[in-house]
Amino acid sequence: MGYISAEHGFYYEGDPAFGDLEVPQRPHHTYEWNGEAWLQNVDLALIEIREERKPLLEEADHKINLLEDQGLDSTEVRQYRQALRDMTKNFTAGTVNWPTKPW
């Protein structure tokens, strides 16, 4: 359990020293209390996904370059990279489905 500050509206865990509202524990920091339940702030979640995705895209680009320099097929890595790019298009609140690396 956690608490929503009656005065400031922020979430905290600990002692309800000021008679603040007791709420279920926040599932993730991208969730906000709407007065009845936790709802994911999709904009915050997408920012986080993009930050986590960036090094994976860079890694995939590097892998594609290595494969093509060696004259090898890069189709699977290109499909993986496209799946990473499509994550933000197909995102629904509460779910993040990361594609599996083909290597």
N, C-alpha and C positions, 0 to 999 in steps of 0.2 A: 504494500500500500504506500501511497504517497499523498501529498497535499497540494492544493492549489491555493496560493496566497490570496486571501480575500482583498487585500489592499493593492497588490501589484499584479496579480494574475499569473505569476510564474509558478512552475512546478518544482517541488522539492521533496526529498525523502527525509524523514526524521520526525521530530516532535511537533505536534500541532499546537505550539505555544500560544498562538493568537486566535484559536478557534477557527482555523482555516478549514476549508472543505476537504474531507477525506475522499480520495479517488483511487481507482485501481492503478497499479504501477504503469507508468508510461512505457509502451512497447519499444519505442525508439525515439531518439531526439527529434526526428522529423514529424512526430505526432503532436497535435495540439488538442487541448480540451475544449469542447464546444458547449460545455455546460451539462452535458449528459453522457458523452462518450469521447474516447480518443479518436480523432480523425487524422489521417496522414495529410500533411501539407505537401501536395504533389510537386510544387515548385522546388521546395527544399530537397525532396527526395531525388528529383531529376538532376539538380546541381551535384548532389553527392554521387549519383550514378555516373555522371559525366567525368567527375574527378577520378573515380576509381577506374573508369573505362580508358582514360587517356593513355596510361602506360601499357595497357593491353593492346590498344590499337598500334602504338609505336612498336611493340614487340612483334605483332603480326606483320607490320610493314617490313620490319627487318628480316623476318623469316621468309617472306615472299621474295625479297631481294636476293637472299642467299640461295633459295631454291632456283630462281630464274637464272642467276649467275652460273649455277651448276648445270643448267639445262634440264632441270627437273620440273615436274608438274606441281603447280602451286594452287590448284583448284580448291582443295580442301581448306587451305589457309585463307584463301580469298572468301570462301563461303563463311568461314568463322569470322573474319573481319566484317563482312556485311551483316552478320547476325549481331555483332557488337554494335554496329551503327544503328541497326533497327530497334535496339532495346528501348530507346527513348520514344520511338513511335508507338510501340506496342505495350508500353508501361501502363499498368493499372495499379491503383493504390494498394499497398500492402504486399505486393509480389514483385520480386526481382528474380528473373530467370537468366542466369549467366550461361552463355553457350560454353560448351566443352572444347578445350583446346584440342586440335587434331594431332598434336605431337606430344 
